[in-house]
Amino acid sequence: MNTLNLCPICNRPLDDKSDIQFHHLVPKTFKGKEGINLHKVCHQKIHATFSERDLQHYYHTIERIIEHEEIIKFVKWVSKKPTDFYNKNDETHVRYGKRRK
């Protein structure tokens, strides 16, 4: 396993068992192109925590994302889970309708 290939949110390996998704640092809605690979559960947590405007205006770097109190708590919790762990969170769907407002 390549230990250099770690999720920048939770620092767990991104391996063959991982469900990996691409996260745009600035949302595509706002013409963002740069991004990173994350575990699906980490990607989902980012979008459950921040609106697209939050991501555009402040949380457009990994350093800023991982300094947020809710993300810190999440990382502490998810770090004990296997790399293929995924827990669907309904908050993402609730926030979806609020993103562009």
N, C-alpha and C positions, 0 to 999 in steps of 0.2 A: 504494500500500500504506500502511496506517495504522501508523506506527511506534510509536504510543502503545499499541497492542494487542500487548504482548509477553508471552511466557511468564514468569511470576515465578520459575521455577527456572533456566532457561537463558538468559533474555533474548533469545531468538530470536523473530522475528515469529510471531504466530498469524495466519496468512493462509489464503486459500481452499484452498491445497494441504495445509495442516496437518491431521493427524489429531488432533482436539482432544477431550479428555475432561474431565469435571467431577470435581474432587477435593474431598471433604468434609474440612475441616480437623480436625474431630473426627469419627471414623468414624460412619456411620449406625447401626452396631451399638450405639453408645453415645448415640444420639439426636442426633447432630450434624446441623446444618442448614446452617451457613455453609460456603461453599466457593469455589473458584476454577477457572477454565479453564486447562488445561495441555496441552502436547503429550502424546500417548499414551505416548511413550517416557519422558518425565519422570514421568508419573503411575505408570507401571509400575515405574520405579526407586525411587520412594518406597515402594511396597508391597513391593518386593523387599528393601528395606533395613530397614524398620521394621515391627514388629508393630502390630496395632491398639491394643494397650495402650500401646505406646510413643507412638503418635500421640495417643492420648487424654490421656496424662499429661504429655508434654513436647513432642513435635514437632507441636504443633497450630497453629503459625504458620509462615509462609514463612521468617521470619528464623531460626528455630530449625532448620528443615529444611536451609537452605542453609549453615549453620555446621558441619554434620556432615562429617567427613573423607571419607567415601565419596561423598557428594553433591558435594563440591568437586571430587574427581577426575572424577566423571561429567560435571559441567558443563564442565570443561576439555576432555574428550573429545568430548562431543556438540555443543559449540559450533561445531565444524568440519563438522558434518553438515547436509544440507539440511533444511528445516523439515518435510518429509514423511517423514523417516527414521524407521523403526521396526525395532527388533531385539528379537524375542521372547526373554524371559529365563525359564528354567525355575525359577529361585529363587522366583518369585512363587507357583507352584503348590506348591512344597515348603513354603513358609511358611504357605500357606492353612490347612493342618490344624493349625497351631500357634497361630493368632491368638487364640483365646479361652481358652487355657490359662493 
